[in-house]
């Protein structure tokens, strides 16, 4: 089994503007972060279940579950490419050692700061997509609620990439989940917005031509 985090074509819709120019690439859709927040707040928990007997944890099939995640976290921290970090999570599952919040945060840190997805360029590589895949796995598979540190890595990636619109949506998604974003990252996201506006690239060109001069892109979530 191989991890497939970071491929934007897996989870996101086509951007109609990009679609006309280059069909083979998909871009993150701003609906995803909102959809994640709504799911997390509304759906029943669909997490893997365990039972405990005299201090030991067993899965549904009676196999003992290990809680020693430290060696795996150390392996994740040493990886240069974030697909390799994902493979450590695969190994944990094979060894019946479910990842915990600390493990997933280590993985998110690698996605943010690793050199790239793999040693060779990958078409459609997207760190934000990879992070959202991880957050969804945490919530769906293990019932682990991403904390401020988890979301902080996501927000940092949006700031680094300059995607201030997704940054706005991420901020609202975090707050809807009871997580307050870093004031520093909020400020940096607004700085990216201001830079884009001053350069005339804050609004999709195809829509700008038909929009009024005083059209407020942020109010419309664009």
FIZAVEX-314544 format. One record per residue (C-alpha): residue number from 1; residue in three letters; y, x, z. Coordinates in pm, 1 decimal. Layout:
BEGIN
    nr   rest         py         px         pz
   NUM    ALA          Y          X          Z
...
//
This chain:
BEGIN
    nr   rest         py         px         pz
     1    UNK        0.0        0.0        0.0
     2    UNK      346.7      132.3      -80.6
     3    UNK      681.8       22.0       51.3
     4    UNK      917.3     -131.2     -204.3
     5    UNK     1240.0     -148.9       -7.5
     6    UNK     1559.0      -90.6     -197.5
     7    UNK     1477.9     -252.3     -530.8
     8    UNK     1757.1     -500.5     -589.1
     9    UNK     1552.7     -686.6     -851.1
    10    UNK     1314.8     -817.4     -584.1
    11    UNK     1545.3    -1047.4     -389.2
    12    UNK     1875.2    -1106.5     -563.6
    13    UNK     2001.0    -1336.7     -832.5
    14    UNK     2157.5    -1223.6    -1157.4
    15    UNK     2529.9    -1167.0    -1148.4
    16    UNK     2654.0    -1369.4    -1451.5
    17    UNK     2918.5    -1109.7    -1542.3
    18    UNK     2683.6     -812.6    -1520.8
    19    UNK     2407.2    -1010.7    -1689.0
    20    UNK     2601.2    -1027.4    -2013.5
    21    UNK     2656.4     -651.3    -2019.4
    22    UNK     2326.6     -517.6    -1891.8
    23    UNK     2034.1     -752.9    -1840.3
    24    UNK     1800.0     -503.9    -1672.9
    25    UNK     2002.0     -457.6    -1355.1
    26    UNK     2045.0     -709.3    -1075.2
    27    UNK     2323.9     -691.7     -824.6
    28    UNK     2333.4     -814.5     -459.7
    29    UNK     2439.0    -1174.5     -438.4
    30    UNK     2672.5    -1270.3     -156.5
    31    UNK     2453.3    -1570.9      -73.7
    32    UNK     2178.8    -1347.5       70.9
    33    UNK     2341.7    -1242.1      397.7
    34    UNK     2438.0    -1602.8      469.3
    35    UNK     2086.0    -1719.9      384.9
    36    UNK     1944.2    -1463.0      626.3
    37    UNK     2175.1    -1578.7      905.7
    38    UNK     2088.0    -1945.5      850.2
    39    UNK     1716.6    -1869.1      848.9
    40    UNK     1738.2    -1667.3     1167.0
    41    UNK     1916.7    -1947.5     1346.6
    42    UNK     1722.8    -2247.1     1216.6
    43    UNK     1359.9    -2173.2     1136.6
    44    UNK     1070.8    -2152.1     1385.7
    45    UNK      947.7    -1806.5     1480.9
    46    UNK      676.7    -1686.1     1241.7
    47    UNK      599.0    -1358.2     1417.9
    48    UNK      271.6    -1177.9     1468.1
    49    UNK      109.9    -1283.2     1798.7
    50    UNK      -53.3    -1065.8     2063.6
    51    UNK     -230.0    -1123.0     2392.4
    52    UNK     -219.3     -901.3     2699.4
    53    UNK     -515.5     -830.9     2927.1
    54    UNK     -475.1     -602.0     3232.0
    55    UNK     -180.5     -415.6     3084.0
    56    UNK     -338.0     -377.9     2738.5
    57    UNK     -227.1     -562.9     2426.2
    58    UNK     -468.4     -708.5     2170.7
    59    UNK     -410.6     -866.0     1831.3
    60    UNK     -557.4    -1197.6     1712.9
    61    UNK     -877.2    -1025.0     1601.6
    62    UNK     -941.5     -857.2     1936.0
    63    UNK     -835.1     -506.8     1837.7
    64    UNK     -628.3     -312.0     2088.5
    65    UNK     -266.0     -266.6     1986.6
    66    UNK      -93.8       64.4     2052.4
    67    UNK      266.2       69.2     2175.4
    68    UNK      314.7      445.2     2132.4
    69    UNK      578.6      442.7     1859.6
    70    UNK      738.3      778.5     1951.6
    71    UNK      536.0      999.0     1710.0
    72    UNK      614.0      763.7     1421.8
    73    UNK      984.5      751.7     1502.1
    74    UNK      991.1     1132.1     1497.3
    75    UNK      825.8     1129.0     1153.6
    76    UNK     1080.1      877.3     1025.2
    77    UNK     1369.2     1090.1     1149.6
    78    UNK     1239.6     1392.6      957.6
    79    UNK     1210.7     1222.2      618.3
    80    UNK     1445.7     1317.2      334.5
    81    UNK     1385.8     1007.3      121.9
    82    UNK     1385.1      657.2      261.4
    83    UNK     1072.2      547.4       75.0
    84    UNK      888.3      812.7      278.8
    85    UNK     1033.4      658.3      594.5
    86    UNK      897.7      323.3      476.8
    87    UNK      552.9      475.8      433.1
    88    UNK      555.9      564.1      803.4
    89    UNK      593.8      193.0      881.0
    90    UNK      294.9      123.4      654.9
    91    UNK       93.0      383.3      846.9
    92    UNK      189.9      221.7     1176.9
    93    UNK       54.9     -112.9     1060.9
    94    UNK     -268.9       47.5      942.2
    95    UNK     -306.8      211.1     1284.3
    96    UNK     -235.9     -116.6     1467.2
    97    UNK       87.9       19.3     1612.5
    98    UNK      350.3     -245.8     1538.7
    99    UNK      703.6     -112.9     1490.4
   100    UNK      957.0     -206.9     1757.3
   101    UNK     1335.2     -238.5     1742.6
   102    UNK     1387.1      134.4     1799.1
   103    UNK     1148.9      216.9     1514.3
   104    UNK     1323.4      -16.3     1272.5
   105    UNK     1664.3      117.4     1369.7
   106    UNK     1537.8      468.4     1293.7
   107    UNK     1427.6      341.3      951.7
   108    UNK     1765.9      179.0      887.0
   109    UNK     1939.3      505.4      979.1
   110    UNK     1727.3      689.3      720.7
   111    UNK     1806.2      433.5      452.1
   112    UNK     2174.2      488.9      525.8
   113    UNK     2171.9      868.9      546.6
   114    UNK     1868.1      990.9      349.7
   115    UNK     1927.0     1172.4       20.2
   116    UNK     1798.9      880.9     -186.1
   117    UNK     1509.4      637.5     -225.3
   118    UNK     1278.3      894.9     -384.1
   119    UNK     1303.6     1252.3     -508.4
   120    UNK     1363.2     1119.9     -862.2
   121    UNK     1624.1      853.3     -948.5
   122    UNK     1497.7      494.3     -937.0
   123    UNK     1647.3      223.5    -1158.9
   124    UNK     1805.2      -50.1     -949.9
   125    UNK     1805.9      156.9     -630.0
   126    UNK     2024.7       -9.3     -369.5
   127    UNK     2046.2       91.0       -3.1
   128    UNK     2193.8     -242.1      103.0
   129    UNK     1900.9     -429.7      -56.7
   130    UNK     1658.0     -198.0      121.4
   131    UNK     1827.0     -265.2      455.7
   132    UNK     1818.5     -641.8      408.8
   133    UNK     1447.8     -619.6      322.2
   134    UNK     1392.9     -437.0      652.2
   135    UNK     1593.8     -689.8      854.6
   136    UNK     1395.8     -973.7      700.1
   137    UNK     1065.5     -800.3      779.1
   138    UNK     1173.6     -745.1     1138.5
   139    UNK     1255.7    -1111.5     1183.3
   140    UNK      973.3    -1267.9      980.6
   141    UNK      680.9    -1045.6     1069.1
   142    UNK      748.5     -940.2     1427.5
   143    UNK     1015.3    -1174.8     1558.3
   144    UNK     1244.0     -878.6     1629.5
   145    UNK     1609.4     -978.0     1627.5
   146    UNK     1827.1     -705.3     1470.1
   147    UNK     2083.1     -582.2     1722.9
   148    UNK     2436.2     -441.6     1688.7
   149    UNK     2297.1     -101.5     1593.2
   150    UNK     2080.2     -252.8     1318.6
   151    UNK     2369.5     -444.9     1167.4
   152    UNK     2599.1     -146.2     1219.0
   153    UNK     2393.5       55.7      971.3
   154    UNK     2416.5     -228.8      720.3
   155    UNK     2791.0     -258.4      763.2
   156    UNK     2835.6      117.7      734.9
   157    UNK     2653.3      116.0      401.1
   158    UNK     2881.9     -159.4      270.3
   159    UNK     3187.0       38.2      379.1
   160    UNK     3052.6      355.6      219.7
   161    UNK     2973.5      177.8     -108.1
   162    UNK     3310.3        0.8     -106.7
   163    UNK     3158.2     -346.3     -133.3
   164    UNK     3425.1     -516.2       76.1
   165    UNK     3331.5     -869.0      -34.7
   166    UNK     2977.5     -828.2       93.6
   167    UNK     3135.4     -661.0      395.3
   168    UNK     3331.3     -979.3      470.8
   169    UNK     3015.1    -1185.9      441.4
   170    UNK     2817.6     -943.6      658.2
   171    UNK     3083.7     -963.9      929.4
   172    UNK     3059.5    -1344.3      934.9
   173    UNK     2677.9    -1332.4      931.6
   174    UNK     2679.8    -1093.8     1228.4
   175    UNK     2913.6    -1314.9     1427.9
   176    UNK     2704.7    -1623.5     1351.4
   177    UNK     2412.3    -1436.6     1511.7
   178    UNK     2613.4    -1341.0     1819.0
   179    UNK     2668.0     -978.0     1715.3
   180    UNK     3025.9     -850.5     1712.4
   181    UNK     3094.0     -598.0     1435.2
   182    UNK     3256.0     -264.9     1510.3
   183    UNK     3635.6     -287.4     1497.9
   184    UNK     3639.8       47.8     1317.5
   185    UNK     3408.8      -76.2     1042.4
   186    UNK     3605.3     -400.0     1005.5
   187    UNK     3922.7     -195.1      961.3
   188    UNK     3756.2       32.3      704.4
   189    UNK     3630.8     -269.7      510.6
   190    UNK     3983.4     -411.4      498.1
   191    UNK     4104.5      -70.7      384.6
   192    UNK     3858.3      -84.0       94.4
   193    UNK     3988.9     -429.1        7.3
   194    UNK     4349.1     -309.7        9.0
   195    UNK     4264.8      -10.1     -210.0
   196    UNK     4088.3     -232.3     -460.5
   197    UNK     4381.0     -474.2     -469.4
   198    UNK     4636.3     -199.4     -519.8
   199    UNK     4424.7      -62.4     -805.7
   200    UNK     4385.4     -405.6     -964.6
   201    UNK     4007.2     -410.6     -928.9
   202    UNK     3977.4     -650.7     -634.2
   203    UNK     3876.9     -943.5     -854.7
   204    UNK     3614.6     -966.5    -1134.7
   205    UNK     3804.7     -905.9    -1463.3
   206    UNK     3635.6    -1193.2    -1645.4
   207    UNK     3763.7    -1440.5    -1385.3
   208    UNK     4100.1    -1276.1    -1321.1
   209    UNK     4217.5    -1368.3    -1670.2
   210    UNK     4187.5    -1740.1    -1592.2
   211    UNK     4295.8    -1732.3    -1225.8
   212    UNK     4651.3    -1795.7    -1100.6
   213    UNK     4846.6    -1486.1     -995.6
   214    UNK     4850.3    -1591.3     -629.9
   215    UNK     4477.3    -1677.7     -620.7
   216    UNK     4333.5    -1574.3     -282.2
   217    UNK     3996.0    -1411.9     -354.7
   218    UNK     3905.4    -1375.6       12.5
   219    UNK     3964.6    -1742.7       87.0
   220    UNK     3717.5    -1829.0     -186.7
   221    UNK     3466.7    -1564.6      -79.1
   222    UNK     3492.3    -1370.2     -408.2
//
